Amino acid sequence: MKILVVDDSRSQVMLLSEILRAAGHEDIMTAHDAAEAFALLEERTVQGGDPGVDLILMDIVMPRMDGIEATKRLKADERFRDIPVIMVTVRDEAASLERALEAGAIDYISKPVNRLELCARVRSVLRLKEETDRRKARERELEALTEKLEQLSNQDGLTSVGNRRRFDEVYEKEWMRSRRDGLPLSLLMIDIDCFKAYNDTYGHLKGDSCLKVVAEAISKSLKRPGDFVARYGGEEFVVVLPATDVKGALAIAGEVRGNVRDLHMEHATSTAADVVTVSIGIASMVPRADIDPRELLSASDGALYLAKTNGRNRVEVGGTP
């Protein structure tokens, strides 16, 4: 583990380094004042993002910036605040030691340095640092796992777009936001045309691949951060378009339909075209307190039914309250 020794006395730096190396601590850096110490830490941080220093032995009395002020600065910087500091001082006054500990020092040792005492305290602090690093690493792993599980719980396992659970959450949130702000909210209900026939003709593996590619094409058609797509069930997808009126929804629906068609995925048994296509139902309204959110869903579903009835591979707009 790496130790940084900071002392304006070159003889003291040499003595401390010698004692530490004799105790098996080979990786030692030195600085002769606080400015040099910060420069070293900054340089190592720029190179690797982590200063990689496990302990600092800091003289309490130094020119320009003393050890107490330097420790305060270390603890105020999130890059360095986790590095433990042991103060080395000729002062035994309670006030100085109290100030050092209040500044963030974890321990202190008095000059002239006792070899056994120094090695024991360094060993103890390094052991604590190692345990702290392990705990923080476990916490980071747990946070990453929790984030991944949260993502998976909101994601359709096949297509990687939102799942029905996530759609329900997003739709409720956007409904309430649109109602509060008096802005239009639009839904696109999207169905892959003749998908059962596609599965029967090409097999379920090809069918799964088709779902993935169509989901990606829909996602690429959505340009704004707030636009959201989810797999609604089977071969159906739903898109939530906040702050979007019918005209805007029609433009996006047209892009979705064109992007899917332009995939040129063969579909020999479709009644709509010789490639995979989609039918899209649009519904749009400004939500109000007296309207049930399910009415917008029902309207988009009705528009989708109309698009399929009228020949598929088309966009229809549903009536809304």
TIRO-14109 format. One record per residue (C-alpha): residue number from 0; residue in three letters; z, x, y. Coordinates in steps of 0.2 Angstrom, whole numbers, plus 5000, padded with zeros to 4 digits. Each point is the difference from the previous one (the first is absolute). Example, Ala and Ser with C-alpha at 12.3 -4.5 7.8 and 13.67 -1.06 7.14 Angstrom:
{0; "ALA"; {5039; 5062; 4978}}
{1; "SER"; {4997; 5006; 5017}}
# end
This chain:
{0; "MET"; {5000; 5000; 5000}}
{1; "LYS"; {4996; 5006; 5017}}
{2; "ILE"; {5013; 5005; 5013}}
{3; "LEU"; {4998; 5004; 5018}}
{4; "VAL"; {5012; 5011; 5009}}
{5; "VAL"; {5002; 4999; 5019}}
{6; "ASP"; {5010; 5013; 5009}}
{7; "ASP"; {4997; 5010; 5016}}
{8; "SER"; {5009; 5015; 4991}}
{9; "ARG"; {4988; 5010; 4990}}
{10; "SER"; {5014; 5008; 4990}}
{11; "GLN"; {5007; 4983; 4996}}
{12; "VAL"; {4983; 4993; 4995}}
{13; "MET"; {4998; 5015; 4988}}
{14; "LEU"; {5018; 4998; 4993}}
{15; "LEU"; {4998; 4981; 4997}}
{16; "SER"; {4983; 5003; 4992}}
{17; "GLU"; {5007; 5014; 4989}}
{18; "ILE"; {5014; 4989; 4994}}
{19; "LEU"; {4989; 4986; 4996}}
{20; "ARG"; {4987; 5010; 4991}}
{21; "ALA"; {5014; 5008; 4989}}
{22; "ALA"; {5005; 4983; 4995}}
{23; "GLY"; {4982; 4996; 4994}}
{24; "HIS"; {4993; 4992; 5016}}
{25; "GLU"; {4984; 5009; 5002}}
{26; "ASP"; {4990; 4988; 5011}}
{27; "ILE"; {5008; 5004; 5017}}
{28; "MET"; {4992; 4999; 5018}}
{29; "THR"; {5008; 5006; 5015}}
{30; "ALA"; {5000; 4997; 5019}}
{31; "HIS"; {5009; 5008; 5014}}
{32; "ASP"; {5002; 4985; 5011}}
{33; "ALA"; {4998; 4981; 5000}}
{34; "ALA"; {4983; 5001; 5008}}
{35; "GLU"; {4993; 5011; 4986}}
{36; "ALA"; {5008; 4989; 4987}}
{37; "PHE"; {4991; 4985; 5007}}
{38; "ALA"; {4984; 5009; 5001}}
{39; "LEU"; {5002; 5004; 4982}}
{40; "LEU"; {5004; 4983; 4995}}
{41; "GLU"; {4985; 4993; 5010}}
{42; "GLU"; {4988; 5012; 4993}}
{43; "ARG"; {5005; 4996; 4982}}
{44; "THR"; {4999; 4981; 5004}}
{45; "VAL"; {4982; 5002; 5007}}
{46; "GLN"; {4995; 5009; 4985}}
{47; "GLY"; {5007; 4989; 4986}}
{48; "GLY"; {5008; 4984; 5009}}
{49; "ASP"; {5017; 5005; 4993}}
{50; "PRO"; {5010; 5015; 5007}}
{51; "GLY"; {5005; 5004; 4982}}
{52; "VAL"; {5017; 5007; 5006}}
{53; "ASP"; {5015; 4995; 4990}}
{54; "LEU"; {5014; 5007; 5010}}
{55; "ILE"; {5003; 5008; 5017}}
{56; "LEU"; {5014; 5012; 5004}}
{57; "MET"; {5002; 4999; 5019}}
{58; "ASP"; {5010; 5011; 5011}}
{59; "ILE"; {5010; 4989; 5013}}
{60; "VAL"; {4999; 5013; 5014}}
{61; "MET"; {4982; 5005; 5005}}
{62; "PRO"; {4992; 5003; 5017}}
{63; "ARG"; {4990; 4986; 5009}}
{64; "MET"; {5003; 4987; 4986}}
{65; "ASP"; {5016; 5000; 4990}}
{66; "GLY"; {5002; 4994; 4982}}
{67; "ILE"; {5007; 4984; 5005}}
{68; "GLU"; {4986; 4995; 5011}}
{69; "ALA"; {4987; 5006; 4988}}
{70; "THR"; {5008; 4990; 4986}}
{71; "LYS"; {5000; 4984; 5011}}
{72; "ARG"; {4981; 5003; 5003}}
{73; "LEU"; {4997; 5002; 4981}}
{74; "LYS"; {5009; 4984; 4996}}
{75; "ALA"; {4991; 4991; 5014}}
{76; "ASP"; {4983; 5005; 4992}}
{77; "GLU"; {4996; 4989; 4984}}
{78; "ARG"; {4990; 5015; 4993}}
{79; "PHE"; {5015; 5011; 4999}}
{80; "ARG"; {5015; 4988; 5000}}
{81; "ASP"; {5003; 5001; 4982}}
{82; "ILE"; {5002; 5019; 5000}}
{83; "PRO"; {5018; 5004; 4998}}
{84; "VAL"; {5008; 5012; 5012}}
{85; "ILE"; {5015; 5012; 4997}}
{86; "MET"; {5007; 5007; 5016}}
{87; "VAL"; {5005; 5018; 5000}}
{88; "THR"; {5013; 5004; 5014}}
{89; "VAL"; {5013; 5012; 5006}}
{90; "ARG"; {5009; 4985; 5008}}
{91; "ASP"; {5013; 4991; 4990}}
{92; "GLU"; {5004; 4988; 5014}}
{93; "ALA"; {5001; 4982; 4995}}
{94; "ALA"; {4990; 4994; 5015}}
{95; "SER"; {4985; 5011; 4996}}
{96; "LEU"; {5000; 4996; 4981}}
{97; "GLU"; {5002; 4982; 5004}}
{98; "ARG"; {4985; 5001; 5012}}
{99; "ALA"; {4990; 5009; 4987}}
{100; "LEU"; {5004; 4986; 4987}}
{101; "GLU"; {4996; 4986; 5012}}
{102; "ALA"; {4983; 5009; 5004}}
{103; "GLY"; {4996; 4998; 4982}}
{104; "ALA"; {5005; 5016; 4991}}
{105; "ILE"; {5006; 4997; 4982}}
{106; "ASP"; {5012; 5014; 4999}}
{107; "TYR"; {5005; 5016; 5009}}
{108; "ILE"; {5005; 5018; 4995}}
{109; "SER"; {5010; 5013; 5011}}
{110; "LYS"; {4996; 5018; 5004}}
{111; "PRO"; {5003; 5012; 4993}}
{112; "VAL"; {4991; 4992; 4986}}
{113; "ASN"; {5009; 5000; 4983}}
{114; "ARG"; {4987; 5002; 4986}}
{115; "LEU"; {5008; 4989; 4988}}
{116; "GLU"; {5003; 4986; 5012}}
{117; "LEU"; {4982; 5001; 5007}}
{118; "CYS"; {4992; 4999; 4983}}
{119; "ALA"; {5011; 4986; 4994}}
{120; "ARG"; {4996; 4989; 5016}}
{121; "VAL"; {4982; 5004; 4999}}
{122; "ARG"; {4999; 4996; 4982}}
{123; "SER"; {5010; 4983; 5003}}
{124; "VAL"; {4988; 4995; 5014}}
{125; "LEU"; {4984; 5005; 4991}}
{126; "ARG"; {5006; 4990; 4985}}
{127; "LEU"; {5004; 4985; 5011}}
{128; "LYS"; {4982; 5002; 5008}}
{129; "GLU"; {4992; 5000; 4983}}
{130; "GLU"; {5009; 4984; 4995}}
{131; "THR"; {4995; 4992; 5016}}
{132; "ASP"; {4982; 5005; 4998}}
{133; "ARG"; {5000; 4993; 4983}}
{134; "ARG"; {5007; 4984; 5006}}
{135; "LYS"; {4988; 4998; 5014}}
{136; "ALA"; {4986; 5004; 4988}}
{137; "ARG"; {5006; 4986; 4989}}
{138; "GLU"; {5001; 4988; 5014}}
{139; "ARG"; {4982; 5004; 5006}}
{140; "GLU"; {4994; 4997; 4982}}
{141; "LEU"; {5009; 4984; 5000}}
{142; "GLU"; {4993; 4994; 5016}}
{143; "ALA"; {4983; 5005; 4995}}
{144; "LEU"; {5002; 4990; 4983}}
{145; "THR"; {5007; 4985; 5010}}
{146; "GLU"; {4985; 5000; 5012}}
{147; "LYS"; {4988; 5002; 4985}}
{148; "LEU"; {5009; 4985; 4991}}
{149; "GLU"; {4999; 4990; 5016}}
{150; "GLN"; {4982; 5004; 5002}}
{151; "LEU"; {4996; 4995; 4982}}
{152; "SER"; {5010; 4984; 5001}}
{153; "ASN"; {4989; 4995; 5014}}
{154; "GLN"; {4983; 5006; 4993}}
{155; "ASP"; {4988; 4992; 4987}}
{156; "GLY"; {5001; 5012; 4985}}
{157; "LEU"; {4981; 4999; 4997}}
{158; "THR"; {4992; 5000; 5017}}
{159; "SER"; {5014; 5009; 5011}}
{160; "VAL"; {4998; 4987; 5013}}
{161; "GLY"; {5015; 4989; 5004}}
{162; "ASN"; {5006; 4988; 4987}}
{163; "ARG"; {5005; 4981; 5001}}
{164; "ARG"; {5018; 5004; 5004}}
{165; "ARG"; {4995; 5012; 5014}}
{166; "PHE"; {4988; 4987; 5007}}
{167; "ASP"; {5013; 4987; 5001}}
{168; "GLU"; {5011; 5012; 5010}}
{169; "VAL"; {4986; 5005; 5012}}
{170; "TYR"; {4993; 4982; 5002}}
{171; "GLU"; {5017; 4993; 5005}}
{172; "LYS"; {5003; 5015; 5012}}
{173; "GLU"; {4983; 4998; 5008}}
{174; "TRP"; {5002; 4981; 5001}}
{175; "MET"; {5016; 5001; 5009}}
{176; "ARG"; {4994; 5014; 5012}}
{177; "SER"; {4984; 4990; 5004}}
{178; "ARG"; {5010; 4984; 5003}}
{179; "ARG"; {5012; 5009; 5012}}
{180; "ASP"; {4986; 5009; 5009}}
{181; "GLY"; {4988; 4985; 5000}}
{182; "LEU"; {4986; 5010; 4992}}
{183; "PRO"; {4987; 4995; 4987}}
{184; "LEU"; {5003; 5005; 4982}}
{185; "SER"; {4985; 5000; 4988}}
{186; "LEU"; {4999; 5001; 4981}}
{187; "LEU"; {4985; 5005; 4989}}
{188; "MET"; {5001; 4993; 4982}}
{189; "ILE"; {4988; 5011; 4990}}
{190; "ASP"; {4993; 4997; 4982}}
{191; "ILE"; {4989; 5011; 4990}}
{192; "ASP"; {4985; 4989; 4995}}
{193; "CYS"; {4998; 4996; 4981}}
{194; "PHE"; {5013; 5012; 4995}}
{195; "LYS"; {5004; 4992; 4983}}
{196; "ALA"; {4981; 5002; 4996}}
{197; "TYR"; {5001; 5018; 5006}}
{198; "ASN"; {5015; 5004; 4988}}
{199; "ASP"; {4991; 4991; 4986}}
{200; "THR"; {4984; 5010; 5003}}
{201; "TYR"; {5007; 5017; 5004}}
{202; "GLY"; {5017; 5000; 4992}}
{203; "HIS"; {5018; 5000; 5007}}
{204; "LEU"; {5000; 5019; 5004}}
{205; "LYS"; {4985; 4998; 5011}}
{206; "GLY"; {5008; 4984; 5007}}
{207; "ASP"; {5016; 5010; 5005}}
{208; "SER"; {4988; 5013; 5008}}
{209; "CYS"; {4991; 4987; 5010}}
{210; "LEU"; {5017; 4993; 5007}}
{211; "LYS"; {5005; 5018; 5005}}
{212; "VAL"; {4984; 5003; 5009}}
{213; "VAL"; {4999; 4983; 5009}}
{214; "ALA"; {5018; 5002; 5006}}
{215; "GLU"; {4995; 5017; 5007}}
{216; "ALA"; {4985; 4992; 5009}}
{217; "ILE"; {5011; 4987; 5007}}
{218; "SER"; {5013; 5013; 5006}}
{219; "LYS"; {4987; 5010; 5008}}
{220; "SER"; {4994; 4985; 5010}}
{221; "LEU"; {5017; 4998; 5009}}
{222; "LYS"; {5001; 5011; 5015}}
{223; "ARG"; {5016; 4996; 5008}}
{224; "PRO"; {5017; 5005; 4994}}
{225; "GLY"; {5007; 4983; 5000}}
{226; "ASP"; {4986; 4993; 4989}}
{227; "PHE"; {5006; 4998; 4982}}
{228; "VAL"; {4992; 4996; 4983}}
{229; "ALA"; {5008; 4995; 4984}}
{230; "ARG"; {4995; 4995; 4982}}
{231; "TYR"; {5003; 4981; 5000}}
{232; "GLY"; {4998; 4998; 4982}}
{233; "GLY"; {4986; 5004; 4987}}
{234; "GLU"; {4984; 5003; 5009}}
{235; "GLU"; {5007; 4993; 5017}}
{236; "PHE"; {5005; 5010; 5015}}
{237; "VAL"; {5008; 4995; 5016}}
{238; "VAL"; {4998; 5008; 5017}}
{239; "VAL"; {5013; 4997; 5014}}
{240; "LEU"; {4992; 5003; 5018}}
{241; "PRO"; {5014; 4999; 5014}}
{242; "ALA"; {4994; 4996; 5017}}
{243; "THR"; {4983; 4995; 4994}}
{244; "ASP"; {4990; 4984; 5004}}
{245; "VAL"; {4986; 4992; 4990}}
{246; "LYS"; {4987; 5011; 5008}}
{247; "GLY"; {5009; 5016; 4996}}
{248; "ALA"; {5004; 4994; 4982}}
{249; "LEU"; {4981; 4996; 4998}}
{250; "ALA"; {4995; 5017; 5005}}
{251; "ILE"; {5012; 5008; 4988}}
{252; "ALA"; {4996; 4988; 4986}}
{253; "GLY"; {4981; 5004; 5002}}
{254; "GLU"; {5004; 5019; 4999}}
{255; "VAL"; {5010; 4997; 4984}}
{256; "ARG"; {4986; 4990; 4992}}
{257; "GLY"; {4987; 5013; 5005}}
{258; "ASN"; {5011; 5015; 4995}}
{259; "VAL"; {5002; 4992; 4982}}
{260; "ARG"; {4982; 4996; 4999}}
{261; "ASP"; {4995; 5018; 5005}}
{262; "LEU"; {5010; 5007; 4985}}
{263; "HIS"; {4985; 4995; 4990}}
{264; "MET"; {5010; 4996; 4984}}
{265; "GLU"; {4989; 4992; 4988}}
{266; "HIS"; {5004; 4982; 4995}}
{267; "ALA"; {4986; 4993; 4989}}
{268; "THR"; {5009; 4984; 4996}}
{269; "SER"; {5005; 4995; 5018}}
{270; "THR"; {4993; 4984; 5007}}
{271; "ALA"; {5002; 5007; 5017}}
{272; "ALA"; {4990; 5017; 5000}}
{273; "ASP"; {4996; 5014; 4988}}
{274; "VAL"; {5014; 5010; 5007}}
{275; "VAL"; {5019; 4997; 5002}}
{276; "THR"; {5003; 4989; 5015}}
{277; "VAL"; {5015; 4991; 5007}}
{278; "SER"; {5003; 4982; 5008}}
{279; "ILE"; {5011; 4999; 5015}}
{280; "GLY"; {5010; 4986; 5007}}
{281; "ILE"; {5007; 5002; 5018}}
{282; "ALA"; {5014; 4990; 5008}}
{283; "SER"; {5007; 5004; 5017}}
{284; "MET"; {5013; 4992; 5012}}
{285; "VAL"; {5014; 5003; 5012}}
{286; "PRO"; {5016; 4997; 4990}}
{287; "ARG"; {5012; 4987; 5007}}
{288; "ALA"; {5017; 4994; 4995}}
{289; "ASP"; {4994; 4984; 4994}}
{290; "ILE"; {4987; 5007; 4988}}
{291; "ASP"; {5004; 5006; 4982}}
{292; "PRO"; {4993; 5018; 4997}}
{293; "ARG"; {4993; 4993; 4984}}
{294; "GLU"; {4988; 4990; 5009}}
{295; "LEU"; {4990; 5015; 5006}}
{296; "LEU"; {5000; 5007; 4982}}
{297; "SER"; {4994; 4983; 4994}}
{298; "ALA"; {4986; 5000; 5013}}
{299; "SER"; {4994; 5017; 4996}}
{300; "ASP"; {5000; 4995; 4981}}
{301; "GLY"; {4990; 4984; 5004}}
{302; "ALA"; {4988; 5011; 5010}}
{303; "LEU"; {4998; 5012; 4985}}
{304; "TYR"; {4997; 4985; 4989}}
{305; "LEU"; {4986; 4994; 5012}}
{306; "ALA"; {4992; 5017; 5000}}
{307; "LYS"; {5000; 5000; 4981}}
{308; "THR"; {4993; 4982; 4999}}
{309; "ASN"; {4986; 5004; 5012}}
{310; "GLY"; {4993; 5014; 4990}}
{311; "ARG"; {5012; 5015; 5001}}
{312; "ASN"; {4997; 5017; 5008}}
{313; "ARG"; {5004; 4991; 5017}}
{314; "VAL"; {5013; 4997; 5013}}
{315; "GLU"; {5007; 4983; 5005}}
{316; "VAL"; {5013; 4995; 5013}}
{317; "GLY"; {5013; 4987; 4996}}
{318; "GLY"; {5007; 4987; 5011}}
{319; "THR"; {5018; 5002; 5006}}
{320; "PRO"; {5013; 4989; 5008}}
# end
